[in-house]
Amino acid sequence: MSDEEPPPRVRVTAPHAGSAAASARPMPHHGAEAPTSDIAGVYARSLIRSQLRLGIVFAVGFVVATALFVLGIAFVPQFDETFVFGVPLSWLLLGAGVYPLAITVGGLYVRAASRNEARYRSLTEDE
């Protein structure tokens, strides 16, 4: 080991939220375009709220549709008595039947989200 002393430690702290240094820096914007006015910020927040609402509605709808699908299979005894390639039909429906539902819900969500974003773009271009 060497006999040299390590450099003294330096404490680094973030500026306080109310200080001039904290408010002097511009806030980073994580989008394609920064909102240039207050109305653009309102439009952006409106888009975020509508996308969140859309996501929640589709998630709840998917859970309800999946639960109804599973309950429908559970309460129809003929699915357990019918065999396809030695596997009960209920197992095949549960294993493969949910995928078309998920793909359909996903496609509808993408279409609705794209419509929301197109509406947002048309509002911001009219500004």
Secondary structure, 3 states (H helix, E strand, C coil): CCCCCCCCCCCCCCCCCCCHHHHHCCCCCCCCCCCCCHHHHHHHHHHHHHHHHHHHHHHHHHHHHHHHHHHHHHCCCHHHHCEECCEEHHHHHHHHCHHHHHHHHHHHHHHHHHHHHHHHHHHHHHC
